[in-house]
């Protein structure tokens, strides 16, 4: 099976918002991205081979905002000043990969990627917290998702909070 293309921040966003009780009958609407599809697949297995990229990926592929040239037509209106989605996401993905010492284009399982993330929690939330999102909420979501996906033992949760100086 060929590795699916994934932006690292997409995986981090899924983990942060992960809900193990996601509706198993959910069907993606036409033009909708694959976030919930991948979240459900991750809940079934983290041994999915992925090529981590800076650019359009499996999540973006069916999205109605994806242009034929691979760019996204969405504008992030809440950013000050507003900016094109790609102008925000591409540098974000480069920062995440650099922080984890993973070269763009690297193929690994989602499990291996999340194990690398887990080794940098707390810390990675400083790289991947979106504008308007609180770092403490990002950290809590990452920890909760890593625990729910079986990557992080629950006992490490208290250790991370104590080490971050946040509650």
C-alpha positions in Angstrom: 0.0 0.0 0.0 1.3 3.4 -0.9 1.9 6.0 1.8 -0.7 8.7 2.1 0.5 12.3 2.0 0.0 14.2 5.2 0.7 17.7 6.5 2.1 17.3 10.0 -0.2 20.1 11.4 -3.2 18.2 10.2 -2.2 15.2 12.3 -1.6 17.4 15.3 -5.0 19.1 14.8 -6.7 15.7 14.7 -4.9 14.6 17.8 -5.8 17.8 19.6 -9.5 17.5 18.8 -9.6 13.6 18.9 -12.9 12.1 19.9 -12.7 8.3 20.2 -16.5 8.1 20.0 -16.6 9.7 16.5 -19.8 8.6 14.7 -18.9 5.4 12.8 -21.7 6.1 10.3 -20.3 9.5 9.3 -20.0 10.0 5.5 -17.9 12.9 4.1 -20.1 15.5 2.3 -19.1 16.4 -1.3 -16.4 19.0 -1.3 -15.6 18.4 2.4 -12.0 17.7 3.4 -10.9 14.3 4.9 -10.2 15.3 8.5 -12.9 13.2 10.0 -12.1 10.3 7.6 -8.5 10.3 8.8 -9.5 10.7 12.4 -11.7 7.6 12.2 -8.9 5.7 10.4 -6.4 6.7 13.1 -8.8 5.5 15.8 -8.7 2.1 14.1 -4.9 1.9 13.5 -1.9 4.2 13.8 0.1 2.0 11.6 -0.9 3.9 8.5 2.2 4.7 6.3 2.4 8.5 5.7 4.7 10.7 3.7 4.9 14.0 5.7 4.7 16.9 3.3 4.6 20.7 3.1 1.7 21.1 0.7 -1.6 19.6 -0.2 -2.3 16.1 1.3 -4.9 13.4 1.8 -6.9 15.8 4.0 -7.0 18.5 1.3 -7.5 16.2 -1.7 -11.4 16.2 -1.8 -11.8 19.7 -0.5 -13.6 22.2 -2.7 -11.1 24.9 -1.7 -8.2 23.0 -3.3 -7.2 24.6 -6.6 -5.9 22.7 -9.6 -2.4 24.0 -9.0 -2.5 22.5 -5.4 -3.0 25.8 -3.6 -5.9 26.5 -1.3 -8.2 29.4 -2.0 -9.2 30.0 1.6 -8.2 33.1 3.4 -7.7 33.1 7.2 -9.8 36.1 8.0 -9.2 35.8 11.8 -5.5 36.4 11.4 -4.2 39.9 11.8 -3.7 40.7 9.0 -5.8 38.1 7.1 -3.6 35.7 5.1 -3.9 32.9 2.6 -4.2 29.5 4.1 -1.0 28.3 2.3 1.0 31.3 3.5 0.2 30.2 7.1 0.2 26.4 6.8 3.4 25.9 4.7 5.7 27.6 7.2 3.8 25.9 10.1 4.5 22.5 8.6 8.2 23.3 8.1 8.5 24.5 11.7 6.8 21.3 13.0 8.9 19.0 10.9 12.1 20.9 11.9 11.2 20.8 15.5 10.8 17.0 15.3 13.9 16.6 13.1 11.9 15.0 10.3 12.8 15.9 6.8 9.9 16.9 4.4 9.0 13.8 2.4 9.9 11.3 5.1 7.7 8.2 5.1 6.8 6.8 8.5 3.8 5.4 10.3 1.5 7.8 12.0 2.4 6.0 15.2 6.1 6.7 14.7 5.2 10.4 14.0 3.1 10.6 17.1 5.8 8.9 19.2 8.2 11.7 18.1 5.5 14.3 19.0 5.0 12.6 22.4 8.7 13.0 23.1 8.3 16.7 22.6 5.3 17.2 24.9 5.3 19.7 26.5 7.2 21.9 24.1 5.7 21.3 20.6 2.6 23.3 21.5 4.8 26.4 21.3 5.3 25.5 17.6 1.8 24.4 16.6 -0.6 26.6 18.6 -2.7 28.5 16.1 -3.5 32.3 16.4 -6.4 32.7 18.8 -5.8 29.3 20.4 -4.4 29.1 24.0 -1.1 27.2 24.3 -2.5 25.5 27.5 -5.6 24.3 25.5 -3.4 23.0 22.7 -1.2 21.2 25.2 -4.1 19.7 27.0 -5.7 18.6 23.7 -2.5 17.0 22.5 -2.0 15.1 25.7 -5.6 13.9 25.8 -5.5 12.8 22.2 -2.1 11.0 22.6 -3.6 9.2 25.6 -6.8 8.3 23.8 -4.8 6.9 20.8 -2.6 4.8 23.1 0.6 6.7 22.3 1.0 8.2 25.8 0.4 6.5 29.1 -2.1 8.4 31.3 0.5 8.8 34.1 2.6 11.1 31.9 -0.3 13.6 31.7 0.4 14.9 35.2 4.1 15.0 34.5 3.7 17.1 31.4 1.4 19.6 33.2 3.9 19.9 36.1 6.7 20.5 33.6 4.9 23.1 31.6 4.0 25.4 34.5 0.4 25.4 33.2 -2.7 23.8 34.6 
